[in-house]
Amino acid sequence: MRIQSVFLFDLDGTLVDSVYQHVLAWKEALDQDGIELSVWRIHRRIGMSGGLFGNQLLRETNLEISTERVERLARLHAEAYRRHADRIRPLPGARDLLAALTDAGHSWAIATSGRMETAAPNLRALGVDPDKVPVVTRDMVKYAKPDPDLFLAAAARLNAPIETAVIIGDSIWDMLAAHRCRGLGVGLLSGGYGAEELERAGAARVYEDPADLLEHLDEVGGRR
């Protein structure tokens, strides 16, 4: 009996080159709200849920981070991100990777911690129509990464057991979520995390970017 793998992708830093646009957008949002936080600290939190981001801010700044403040920051971030959206491009090999999976008969879906308002320009840049491809965003689940809800919902959209999922992401939050739901975590370096960090968080394999993963797709069950 052969297990037919399905592939679940993070979006920012995994399929599209948008991590640093998010970092700059969060920096603008925090500055507007009078919160000082170094850019490198913001980068370390890209990919986690907004609620967890708020908790991290509380620990870093000792400021009161209320639900209302988290929601305001999310709105300011979305507004700033839209101003950077015209610079977003697919990562090398991203479109070819998705096309190869489709041609080989592998189902795939996208699961992102971003809400649809920030995910939409990324999907357009990638050429993915959410009316035709399963896309799960933060709006659709109770908790985002490092909780596994996004990936569980994406597997359910594909009618596939989560244990058959190859979960591809660029951050430790993706790998922690993959490990928690018993999917096979595959890390990409295209979001700025190092190989050792991704492996410590549960990545079984690490590749440079989607193009590199495409070259080694058979190593993670993507046989044609």
KAFEN-V759322 format. One record per run of one state. SS is the DSSP state (alpha for helix, beta for strand, coil for the rest). FROM is the first residue (numbers start at 0). LEN is the number of residues. Records with the same first field share a line. If there is no record, write none. Layout:
SS = FROM-LEN ; FROM-LEN
//
This chain:
coil = 0-5 ; 9-2 ; 12-3 ; 16-2 ; 32-6 ; 43-6 ; 61-5 ; 87-2 ; 90-3 ; 103-4 ; 111-4 ; 126-8 ; 136-1 ; 140-8 ; 157-4 ; 169-2 ; 180-3 ; 191-3 ; 200-4 ; 207-2 ; 215-1 ; 220-4
beta = 5-4 ; 11-1 ; 15-1 ; 89-1 ; 107-4 ; 134-2 ; 164-5 ; 183-5 ; 204-3
alpha = 18-14 ; 38-5 ; 49-12 ; 66-21 ; 93-10 ; 115-11 ; 137-3 ; 148-9 ; 161-3 ; 171-9 ; 188-3 ; 194-6 ; 209-6 ; 216-4
//
